Amino acid sequence: MAVTRTWLTPISWIWAAATARRIVRGRPVDPGAPVICVGNLTMGGTGKTPIVRELAGRLRADGWTPHILSRGHGGRLTGPTRVDPTRHTAFDVGDEALMMASDAPTWVARDRLAGAEAAVRSGANIIVMDDGHQNPSVAKILSLIVVDGETRDGEWPFGHGAVFPAGPMREPLKAGLARADAVIILLPDDLPAPSPELLKLFGGTPVLIARLSPVSPPPPGPQLGFAGIGKPWKMERALKAAGCDLVDFAALADHAELTDQTLGFLAARAEALGAGLVTSEKDWVRLGASWKTRVAAWPVRAKFEDEAALTTLLGRLPPRS
């Protein structure tokens, strides 16, 4: 592994330099409403989507009219397209956008500025952008970095700190933090607070803790779980921690296609074990109508530990228009 990382390091220098150059040369445009960017510094998922959903709900409760902006990862539509859950599928707009559309009007757009402007024309007076910390096209009122605080086998959220492809980083930690207004560390309910060693990495950047909590208990009785998310082991661990009688678990690739063949195999395995089928909300929205009646969704939500700290952070927003 160390030898491979050494070979890839020169490429990572090129990647980091290209990212830095693109950001410096960018000319952010105000789309007509404040934009809160919920991004990350590593490749893969860190829990941005639950934070986006929670922020949208909080803003709506505070009297704003938030719209969510997503790139629509995994979907075929380039946008700008407003997500319609009655018409669009995950194949069209991606599973995350389909999920978020149940919380607030949601747009998918490869061109983030065009998507933000479309949202404003449609009535948004604030936009929560899912990902885009390294995208310089849209002016941001707040840039938040989400860090996955749940690790295993002694791994570190930022690996060895190397930039892709030598490591997991999209850009060097110091460079990414320099543009961030706050760091949000996402943890499940049953894990302790982050280590002092991790917190030291963020220097003077404010740090908020958010907890990922299940909306309801797991389905009763024996269950076969499956998940096609960035870290499926987290779903398995969470189900067990919540008291689920988990008799088997299938870890699938992130955004894996849930074909009838795959689901049929899982259903047959569950039947042999006398178990039901349970999956993440992100996977459930990708199921066809017939499978949705046979598989239970287990949704989770993010909640901030320190509501006063979140209120202070959102206090930087301008008066509502």
C-alpha positions in Angstrom: 0.0 0.0 0.0 2.8 2.4 0.9 4.6 1.6 -2.3 1.4 2.3 -4.4 0.9 5.6 -2.6 4.5 6.6 -3.4 3.9 5.9 -7.1 0.7 7.9 -7.1 2.0 10.9 -5.1 3.3 12.8 -8.2 -0.2 12.5 -9.7 -1.7 13.8 -6.5 0.5 16.9 -6.7 -0.9 17.6 -10.2 -4.5 17.0 -9.0 -4.0 19.3 -5.9 -2.4 22.0 -8.1 -5.2 21.8 -10.7 -7.9 22.1 -7.9 -6.1 25.1 -6.3 -5.8 26.8 -9.7 -9.4 26.3 -10.5 -10.5 27.7 -7.2 -8.2 30.8 -7.4 -9.3 31.6 -10.9 -13.0 31.1 -10.2 -15.2 34.1 -10.1 -18.1 33.2 -7.8 -21.5 34.6 -8.9 -24.3 35.6 -6.5 -27.3 33.7 -7.8 -29.7 36.1 -6.1 -30.1 34.3 -2.8 -27.7 33.3 0.0 -26.1 29.8 -0.5 -25.1 27.5 2.3 -22.6 24.9 0.9 -22.4 21.6 2.7 -19.2 20.0 1.4 -16.4 17.7 2.3 -12.7 17.3 1.8 -12.5 13.6 1.0 -13.7 11.4 -1.8 -16.9 9.5 -1.1 -19.7 10.0 1.3 -19.2 11.7 4.7 -22.8 12.2 5.6 -23.5 15.5 3.8 -27.0 14.6 2.8 -28.4 14.2 6.3 -26.9 17.6 7.2 -28.4 19.2 4.1 -31.8 17.8 5.1 -31.5 19.0 8.7 -30.4 22.5 7.7 -33.3 22.8 5.2 -35.7 21.9 7.9 -34.2 24.3 10.3 -34.2 27.1 7.8 -37.9 26.4 6.9 -38.8 26.5 10.6 -37.0 29.9 10.9 -39.2 31.3 8.2 -37.0 30.9 5.1 -38.0 29.3 1.8 -35.1 26.9 1.3 -34.4 25.0 -1.9 -31.8 22.2 -2.1 -29.3 22.0 -4.9 -27.6 18.8 -5.9 -25.4 17.6 -8.7 -27.7 14.6 -9.0 -24.9 12.0 -8.6 -26.0 8.7 -10.3 -28.8 10.3 -12.3 -28.9 10.9 -16.1 -30.4 14.4 -16.1 -28.0 17.2 -16.3 -30.5 19.9 -15.4 -31.3 22.3 -14.1 -34.3 20.1 -13.2 -36.6 20.4 -10.3 -37.1 16.9 -8.8 -40.6 15.5 -8.9 -40.8 12.3 -6.9 -44.0 11.4 -8.6 -42.3 11.5 -12.0 -38.6 11.1 -11.5 -36.7 8.0 -10.5 -33.2 7.6 -9.0 -32.1 6.7 -12.5 -33.2 10.2 -13.5 -32.0 12.4 -10.7 -30.0 10.2 -8.3 -31.0 8.6 -5.1 -29.9 11.4 -2.8 -31.8 14.1 -4.7 -34.9 11.9 -4.7 -34.6 11.5 -0.9 -34.0 15.2 -0.3 -37.1 16.2 -2.4 -39.3 14.9 0.4 -37.8 17.7 2.7 -37.7 20.7 0.4 -37.9 21.7 -3.3 -34.8 20.1 -4.8 -32.9 20.8 -8.0 -30.3 18.7 -9.8 -27.8 20.6 -12.0 -24.4 19.7 -13.3 -23.9 23.5 -13.7 -24.3 24.6 -10.1 -24.8 28.3 -10.9 -27.5 27.6 -13.4 -29.2 25.3 -10.8 -29.0 28.0 -8.1 -30.4 30.7 -10.4 -33.3 28.3 -11.5 -34.1 27.8 -7.8 -34.2 31.5 -7.1 -36.5 32.1 -10.1 -38.8 29.4 -8.7 -39.1 31.2 -5.3 -36.1 30.1 -3.2 -34.8 32.8 -0.9 -32.0 30.6 0.4 -30.2 27.6 -1.1 -28.6 24.6 0.6 -26.1 23.1 -1.8 -25.2 19.5 -1.4 -21.4 19.3 -2.1 -19.5 22.0 -4.0 -16.8 23.2 -1.5 -14.3 22.9 -4.4 -16.7 24.5 -6.9 -15.9 28.2 -7.3 -18.8 29.1 -9.6 -21.4 30.0 -6.9 -20.9 32.7 -4.2 -21.5 31.1 -0.7 -22.6 32.8 2.4 -21.5 29.8 4.5 -19.2 26.9 3.6 -19.5 23.9 5.9 -17.3 20.9 5.9 -18.8 17.5 7.0 -16.4 15.0 8.6 -17.4 11.4 9.1 -16.5 10.8 12.8 -17.4 7.1 12.6 -14.4 5.0 11.7 -13.2 1.4 12.2 -10.0 -0.5 12.5 -8.1 2.6 13.6 -8.6 4.4 10.3 -8.5 8.2 10.3 -11.2 10.4 8.5 -8.5 11.9 6.3 -6.4 8.8 5.8 -2.7 9.8 5.7 -3.7 13.3 4.4 -2.7 12.5 0.9 -4.6 14.0 -2.0 -6.3 11.7 -4.6 -5.2 9.4 -6.1 -2.5 8.8 -3.5 -5.1 9.3 -0.7 -8.7 10.2 0.0 -8.4 14.0 0.0 -9.9 16.2 -2.6 -7.5 18.9 -1.6 -5.0 19.4 1.2 -6.6 19.8 4.6 -5.2 23.2 5.3 -6.4 24.6 1.9 -9.9 23.3 2.4 -10.2 24.6 6.0 -9.0 28.0 4.9 -12.3 28.5 3.0 -14.6 26.8 5.6 -16.7 28.7 8.1 -17.3 25.6 10.3 -16.6 21.9 10.5 -19.5 19.5 11.3 -18.4 16.1 12.7 -21.1 13.5 12.1 -21.4 10.7 14.7 -24.0 8.0 15.5 -25.9 8.4 18.8 -24.0 5.6 20.6 -20.4 6.7 19.9 -18.4 9.1 22.2 -17.3 12.6 21.3 -14.5 13.0 18.8 -10.9 12.6 20.1 -8.9 15.7 21.0 -6.4 14.6 18.4 -9.0 14.9 15.7 -10.3 18.3 17.0 -6.8 19.7 16.9 -6.6 19.2 13.2 -9.2 22.0 12.7 -7.3 24.7 14.4 -9.4 27.7 15.0 -12.3 26.6 12.7 -15.5 26.3 14.7 -16.6 22.6 15.2 -20.1 21.5 15.6 -21.2 17.9 16.4 -24.2 16.3 14.8 -25.6 13.0 15.7 -27.2 10.5 13.3 -30.3 9.0 14.9 -32.9 6.5 13.6 -36.3 7.9 12.9 -37.9 4.7 14.3 -36.9 1.4 15.7 -35.8 -1.3 13.3 -38.5 -3.7 12.0 -39.4 -6.4 14.5 -38.3 -10.0 14.1 -35.3 -11.5 12.2 -34.0 -9.3 9.4 -31.7 -9.5 6.5 -30.2 -6.1 5.9 -28.5 -4.7 2.8 -27.1 -1.4 1.8 -25.4 0.2 -1.3 -23.9 3.2 0.4 -20.4 4.5 0.7 -19.7 2.6 4.0 -22.3 -0.2 4.2 -20.7 -1.5 7.4 -22.1 1.6 9.1 -25.7 0.5 8.3 -24.9 -3.0 9.6 -23.4 -1.6 12.9 -26.3 0.9 13.4 -28.9 -1.8 13.0 -27.3 -4.0 15.6 -26.8 -1.0 17.9 -30.5 -0.2 17.6 -31.4 -3.8 18.7 -32.2 -5.3 15.3 -32.3 -9.1 15.1 -29.9 -9.0 12.1 -29.4 -12.5 10.9 -27.4 -11.6 7.7 -26.2 -8.4 5.9 -25.3 -7.8 2.3 -22.8 -5.0 1.7 -23.2 -3.6 -1.9 -21.2 -1.1 -3.8 -22.2 2.6 -3.4 -25.2 3.4 -5.7 -25.2 -0.3 -6.8 -27.9 -1.1 -9.3 -30.6 -3.0 -7.5 -31.6 -5.4 -10.2 -34.4 -8.0 -9.9 -31.7 -10.6 -9.9 -29.9 -9.1 -6.9 -33.1 -8.5 -5.0 -34.5 -11.9 -5.9 -31.3 -13.5 -4.5 -31.7 -11.4 -1.3 -35.4 -12.2 -0.9 -34.7 -15.9 -1.4 -31.9 -15.8 1.3 -34.2 -13.9 3.6 -37.0 -16.4 3.1 -34.6 -19.3 3.9 -33.6 -17.6 7.1 -37.2 -16.7 8.0 -36.3 -13.0 7.9 -37.7 -9.8 6.5 -35.7 -7.4 4.3 -34.5 -4.0 5.6 -32.3 -1.3 3.9 -31.3 2.3 4.1 -33.7 5.0 2.9 -31.2 5.9 0.2 -31.4 2.4 -1.2 -35.1 2.1 -0.7 -35.9 5.1 -2.9 -34.2 3.2 -5.8 -36.5 0.2 -5.5 -39.3 -0.4 -8.0 -42.8 -0.2 -6.7 -43.3 -3.9 -6.2 -40.1 -4.2 -4.2 -40.9 -1.3 -2.0 -43.8 -3.3 -0.6 -41.4 -6.1 0.3 -38.5 -4.2 1.8 -38.6 -2.0 4.9 -36.8 1.4 4.9 -34.8 2.4 7.9 -34.4 6.2 7.8 -32.1 8.2 9.9 -31.8 11.9 10.6 -29.0 14.3 11.8 -29.5 16.4 14.8 -27.0 19.0 16.1 -25.8 18.5 19.7 -25.4 22.2 20.4 -28.4 24.1 18.9 -27.1 27.4 20.3 -23.9 27.0 18.3 -26.0 26.3 15.1 -28.1 29.4 15.8 -24.9 31.4 16.1 -23.6 30.1 12.8 -26.9 30.8 11.0 -26.8 34.2 12.6 -24.4 35.2 9.8 -27.2 35.0 7.3 -28.6 38.3 5.9 -32.2 39.3 6.7 -34.8 37.3 4.8 -35.8 38.8 1.5 
